Amino acid sequence: MSSYYRNLNRHETYVTTKKQLKKYVSPLTNVDFSFGLTRCFEWGNSRSHHPELKGTVVAVASFYRDKSLNLSFFPIGRHVYPEAAYEEFNHNILLAIQRWMCEQLEKPDTAIVGIEQLIVEWEGNKHLLHNVTFLH
C-alpha cells in the first residue's frame, strides 16, 4: 500500500481525510491512495466511450486485472463544496466505495475483463456515482 498527499491552498479541500479514509478501507489490502496526484480527473487517450460528466470529479476508485486497487482524490474549491456535501461523502459515499471495492475483490479471475472504475462526481448539489469498465 502506498500513498501520496499534496497539500492544498486554503481555498481548496479534499472530500475526505486520510484519517476518515482509514475507517473504511483499512481492512482492504493492496490499496494505493493519492490525494492530489493530479489536479483534476482526465479520461485517458484510450477511453473513447465514457459517460459525460457535467460536474467535478472528486474521487475515483480503480480496480485492475492484478486485483490491485487505487483510490484517487482531487481538490475542489471550498466555495463550491459545502460542509453538508463533505458530511454526505464521509458517511454515505465512502461506504458505497468500500462496498464497490469489496465486490471487485470478490470477483473470480475469469470475471475481470479490464479496468473497473467507480467515479464520484459532484454536480453542485449532489454526488453522482458512475461505474465504468475499460477493456485493455
C-alpha positions in Angstrom: 0.0 0.0 0.0 1.4 3.4 -1.0 0.0 6.9 -0.6 0.6 10.4 -1.9 -0.7 13.6 -0.4 -0.4 17.1 -2.0 -1.0 20.0 0.4 -3.7 22.4 -0.8 -4.1 26.2 -0.5 -6.8 27.5 1.9 -9.3 27.9 -0.9 -9.4 24.1 -1.8 -10.3 20.9 0.0 -10.5 17.2 -0.5 -13.8 15.4 0.1 -12.3 13.3 2.9 -9.2 13.0 5.1 -6.6 10.2 5.4 -8.0 9.5 8.9 -11.6 9.2 7.7 -10.4 7.0 4.8 -8.7 4.5 7.1 -12.0 3.8 8.8 -13.5 2.5 5.6 -10.6 0.9 3.7 -8.1 -0.3 6.3 -9.5 -3.9 6.2 -8.7 -4.0 2.5 -5.2 -4.8 1.3 -3.3 -3.7 -1.8 -5.0 -0.3 -1.9 -2.9 2.7 -3.1 -4.2 6.2 -2.2 -3.5 9.5 -3.8 -4.7 13.0 -2.7 -4.0 15.5 -5.5 -1.5 13.4 -7.5 -3.1 15.3 -10.4 -5.1 18.5 -10.0 -8.2 17.1 -11.9 -9.6 14.0 -13.4 -9.0 13.3 -17.1 -10.0 10.5 -19.3 -7.1 8.5 -20.8 -6.4 8.6 -24.5 -7.7 5.1 -25.0 -11.0 5.7 -23.3 -13.2 6.9 -26.2 -16.5 5.7 -24.8 -17.3 7.2 -21.3 -20.1 8.9 -19.5 -20.4 12.6 -20.0 -19.5 14.4 -16.7 -21.0 17.8 -16.1 -19.7 18.4 -12.6 -16.4 18.0 -10.8 -14.8 14.6 -10.3 -13.8 14.5 -6.6 -12.8 10.8 -6.3 -12.1 7.7 -8.5 -11.7 4.1 -7.3 -9.9 1.9 -9.8 -9.6 -1.9 -9.8 -7.0 -3.5 -12.1 -6.6 -7.0 -13.5 -4.0 -7.9 -11.0 -6.6 -7.2 -8.3 -4.9 -4.1 -7.1 -7.0 -1.1 -6.1 -6.3 2.7 -6.3 -8.2 5.5 -4.7 -7.6 8.9 -6.1 -8.9 12.2 -4.7 -8.9 15.5 -6.5 -9.1 19.0 -5.0 -12.3 21.0 -5.1 -12.9 24.7 -4.3 -14.3 25.2 -0.8 -16.8 27.7 -2.2 -18.5 25.0 -4.4 -18.3 22.1 -1.9 -20.4 22.8 1.2 -20.0 21.2 4.6 -23.2 19.1 4.0 -21.6 17.6 0.9 -18.4 16.8 2.9 -20.6 15.0 5.6 -22.5 13.1 3.0 -19.4 11.9 1.3 -17.8 10.7 4.6 -21.0 9.0 5.8 -22.5 7.6 2.6 -20.3 7.8 -0.4 -17.2 6.3 1.4 -19.4 3.4 2.4 -20.5 2.9 -1.2 -16.9 3.0 -2.3 -16.0 0.4 0.3 -18.8 -1.9 -0.9 -17.7 -1.5 -4.5 -14.1 -2.3 -3.7 -15.2 -5.4 -1.8 -17.3 -6.5 -4.7 -14.4 -6.1 -7.1 -12.1 -8.2 -4.8 -14.6 -11.0 -4.6 -14.8 -11.4 -8.4 -13.2 -14.6 -9.8 -10.2 -14.0 -12.1 -12.3 -15.0 -15.1 -14.8 -12.1 -14.4 -12.1 -9.5 -14.5 -12.1 -8.2 -18.1 -10.4 -4.9 -17.8 -10.0 -1.8 -15.6 -13.1 -1.1 -13.5 -13.6 2.4 -12.1 -16.1 4.0 -9.8 -16.1 7.7 -10.5 -17.6 10.1 -7.9 -18.8 13.4 -9.4 -20.0 16.5 -7.5 -22.7 18.2 -9.6 -23.2 21.2 -7.5 -25.9 19.8 -5.2 -25.4 16.1 -5.2 -22.8 13.3 -5.6 -23.2 11.0 -8.7 -21.6 7.6 -9.0 -20.5 6.2 -12.4 -19.4 2.6 -12.9 -17.1 2.4 -15.9 -15.2 -0.6 -17.5 -12.3 -0.2 -19.9 -11.1 -3.2 -21.8 -7.4 -3.4 -22.3 
